[in-house]
Amino acid sequence: MTSADASGLDDGRTRCPWCAQEPTLAGYHDTEWGFPVADDTRLFEKVCLEGFQSGLSWRTIYDKRENFRSAFAGFEIGAVARFGARDVKRLLGDAGIVRHRGKIEAAIHNAGRAEVLIEEFGSLGVYLWRYEPAPGSRPAEVTWEFLKTTAKTAESIALAKDLKKRGWKFVGPTTAYAFMQAMGLVNDHVAGCFVRERVAAAREGFAPPV
């Protein structure tokens, strides 16, 4: 497979095959997807956006990401937690985002749940990084076939189950796994992808929040 086949970009680099389906996401793939994140605002944003993606494509959400950020106060947890009925009405009228009442209300509700987690654990990052898989539990080589057939893992199931117990909404095992892939709790860049080693190096130099 040539880099152009893999990414839709003729730049001599081999990327994960999903870039062939959405070549405009190459920048996201190259600089964001899989790199470890500890910042609570970014973690909360991703949980929310993965919830909004349910039943849709990531491209749809990614294209609206700046609109989401503007509409949801930059996903600052305390600010979103204070949203009320007037904000729900405003968001339902915002054509720049996904206008799904259940998902909008879930994001606001989850901000309040996130505040409870922060009070208990010190940060959202501390809680979420507890679900990073043990290195030995991951496949020795991540292949495209593995990615196509793996929608959830034991860790994402456990995370979703605990979040549900804590009252979170729209965070099932598949959503949790997509979150883990994006935020660096797992490195699911395929073998041969030029970003895989960069993500591995970033993770080696990253100290999970404690």
C-alpha positions as CSV (number, residue, x, y, z in Angstrom):
1,M,0.0,0.0,0.0
2,T,1.5,3.4,-1.0
3,S,1.1,6.5,1.1
4,A,-1.2,7.9,-1.4
5,D,-3.4,4.8,-1.2
6,A,-3.4,5.0,2.6
7,S,-4.0,8.7,3.1
8,G,-5.2,10.3,-0.1
9,L,-2.0,12.5,0.2
10,D,0.9,12.0,-2.1
11,D,3.5,13.1,0.4
12,G,5.5,9.9,0.7
13,R,4.2,9.1,4.1
14,T,2.2,6.0,5.1
15,R,-0.8,6.6,7.3
16,C,-3.6,4.5,8.8
17,P,-5.9,3.3,6.1
18,W,-8.9,5.2,7.5
19,C,-7.3,8.3,6.1
20,A,-8.0,7.0,2.7
21,Q,-11.7,7.2,3.5
22,E,-11.4,10.8,4.8
23,P,-8.1,12.4,3.5
24,T,-9.2,15.8,4.9
25,L,-8.7,14.3,8.3
26,A,-5.0,13.7,7.7
27,G,-4.0,16.7,9.8
28,Y,-6.1,15.4,12.7
29,H,-4.6,12.0,12.3
30,D,-1.0,13.3,12.1
31,T,-1.1,15.7,15.0
32,E,-3.9,14.8,17.4
33,W,-5.3,11.3,17.2
34,G,-3.6,9.0,19.7
35,F,-1.3,11.6,21.3
36,P,-1.8,11.4,25.1
37,V,-3.9,14.2,26.7
38,A,-4.2,15.1,30.4
39,D,-6.0,18.4,30.2
40,D,-9.5,18.1,31.7
41,T,-11.1,20.5,29.2
42,R,-9.8,18.6,26.2
43,L,-10.8,15.3,27.8
44,F,-14.3,16.5,28.5
45,E,-14.7,18.0,25.0
46,K,-13.8,14.7,23.5
47,V,-16.2,12.7,25.7
48,C,-18.9,15.1,24.5
49,L,-18.0,15.1,20.9
50,E,-17.8,11.3,20.8
51,G,-21.3,11.3,22.3
52,F,-22.5,13.6,19.5
53,Q,-20.9,11.4,17.0
54,S,-23.0,8.4,17.9
55,G,-24.8,7.3,14.7
56,L,-22.8,9.8,12.7
57,S,-19.2,10.0,11.2
58,W,-16.3,11.7,13.0
59,R,-15.9,13.8,9.8
60,T,-19.3,15.3,10.5
61,I,-18.4,16.2,14.0
62,Y,-14.9,17.3,13.2
63,D,-16.1,19.8,10.6
64,K,-18.4,21.3,13.2
65,R,-15.8,21.2,16.1
66,E,-15.1,24.9,16.2
67,N,-18.9,25.6,16.2
68,F,-19.3,23.1,19.1
69,R,-16.5,24.8,21.0
70,S,-18.2,28.2,20.6
71,A,-21.6,26.9,21.5
72,F,-20.4,25.0,24.5
73,A,-18.3,27.7,26.1
74,G,-15.1,26.0,25.0
75,F,-16.2,22.9,26.9
76,E,-15.1,24.4,30.2
77,I,-16.7,22.0,32.6
78,G,-18.0,24.4,35.2
79,A,-19.5,26.7,32.5
80,V,-21.3,23.8,30.8
81,A,-22.5,22.4,34.1
82,R,-24.3,25.8,34.7
83,F,-26.2,25.6,31.3
84,G,-30.0,25.7,31.8
85,A,-33.2,25.5,29.7
86,R,-32.4,28.7,27.9
87,D,-29.1,27.3,26.8
88,V,-30.8,24.1,25.6
89,K,-33.2,26.2,23.5
90,R,-30.2,28.2,22.1
91,L,-28.3,25.0,21.2
92,L,-31.3,23.4,19.5
93,G,-31.5,26.5,17.3
94,D,-27.8,26.4,16.4
95,A,-27.4,25.1,12.9
96,G,-23.6,24.9,13.4
97,I,-23.8,21.9,15.7
98,V,-25.7,18.6,15.8
99,R,-29.2,19.6,17.1
100,H,-30.1,16.5,19.0
101,R,-31.9,17.3,22.3
102,G,-30.8,14.1,24.0
103,K,-27.1,14.6,23.1
104,I,-27.2,18.3,24.1
105,E,-28.9,17.6,27.4
106,A,-26.4,14.7,28.0
107,A,-23.4,17.0,27.5
108,I,-24.8,19.4,30.0
109,H,-25.7,16.7,32.5
110,N,-22.3,15.0,32.1
111,A,-20.5,18.3,32.9
112,G,-22.1,18.1,36.3
113,R,-21.1,14.5,36.7
114,A,-17.5,15.5,35.7
115,E,-17.5,18.0,38.5
116,V,-18.3,15.2,40.9
117,L,-15.5,13.1,39.5
118,I,-13.0,16.0,39.8
119,E,-14.0,16.5,43.4
120,E,-13.4,12.8,44.1
121,F,-10.3,12.2,42.1
122,G,-8.7,15.7,41.8
123,S,-9.1,15.8,38.0
124,L,-11.0,14.2,35.2
125,G,-7.7,13.0,33.9
126,V,-6.8,11.1,37.0
127,Y,-10.0,9.2,36.8
128,L,-9.9,8.5,33.0
129,W,-6.3,7.4,32.9
130,R,-7.0,4.7,35.4
131,Y,-8.5,2.8,32.4
132,E,-5.3,2.8,30.3
133,P,-4.8,-0.9,29.3
134,A,-1.7,-2.7,30.6
135,P,0.9,-2.7,27.8
136,G,1.0,-6.5,27.6
137,S,-2.7,-6.7,26.9
138,R,-2.4,-4.9,23.6
139,P,-1.8,-6.6,20.3
140,A,1.9,-6.9,19.4
141,E,1.1,-5.4,16.0
142,V,-2.0,-3.2,15.4
143,T,-3.4,-4.0,11.9
144,W,-6.2,-2.5,9.9
145,E,-8.1,-5.8,10.3
146,F,-7.8,-5.4,14.1
147,L,-9.2,-1.8,14.0
148,K,-12.0,-2.8,11.7
149,T,-13.1,-5.6,14.0
150,T,-12.5,-4.0,17.4
151,A,-15.2,-1.6,18.5
152,K,-14.7,-2.1,22.3
153,T,-12.3,-3.6,24.7
154,A,-12.5,-4.9,28.3
155,E,-11.2,-1.5,29.5
156,S,-13.7,0.5,27.5
157,I,-16.5,-1.7,28.7
158,A,-15.3,-1.2,32.3
159,L,-15.1,2.6,31.8
160,A,-18.5,2.8,30.2
161,K,-20.0,0.7,33.0
162,D,-18.5,2.8,35.7
163,L,-19.5,6.1,34.0
164,K,-23.1,4.8,33.7
165,K,-23.1,3.9,37.4
166,R,-22.0,7.4,38.1
167,G,-24.9,8.8,36.1
168,W,-23.2,9.7,32.8
169,K,-25.1,9.5,29.5
170,F,-24.2,8.7,25.9
171,V,-20.9,7.1,26.9
172,G,-21.2,3.4,25.9
173,P,-18.3,0.9,25.4
174,T,-17.8,1.8,21.7
175,T,-17.9,5.5,22.5
176,A,-15.5,5.0,25.4
177,Y,-13.1,3.1,23.1
178,A,-13.1,5.8,20.4
179,F,-12.3,8.3,23.2
180,M,-9.4,6.1,24.4
181,Q,-8.0,5.8,20.9
182,A,-8.2,9.6,20.3
183,M,-6.8,10.7,23.7
184,G,-3.9,8.4,23.7
185,L,-4.9,5.8,26.3
186,V,-4.2,3.3,23.5
187,N,-2.0,3.7,20.4
188,D,-4.1,2.4,17.5
189,H,-2.0,3.7,14.7
190,V,-1.4,0.7,12.5
191,A,2.1,-0.8,12.1
192,G,3.9,1.1,9.4
193,C,2.0,4.4,10.0
194,F,4.6,7.1,10.3
195,V,2.7,8.6,13.3
196,R,2.8,5.4,15.4
197,E,6.3,5.9,16.6
198,R,5.7,9.5,17.3
199,V,2.7,8.6,19.5
200,A,4.7,5.9,21.2
201,A,7.5,8.5,22.0
202,A,4.9,11.0,23.3
203,R,3.4,8.4,25.6
204,E,6.9,7.4,26.9
205,G,7.5,11.0,27.8
206,F,4.0,11.5,29.2
207,A,3.2,11.3,32.9
208,P,-0.4,10.3,33.5
209,P,-2.1,12.6,36.0
210,V,-2.2,11.3,39.5
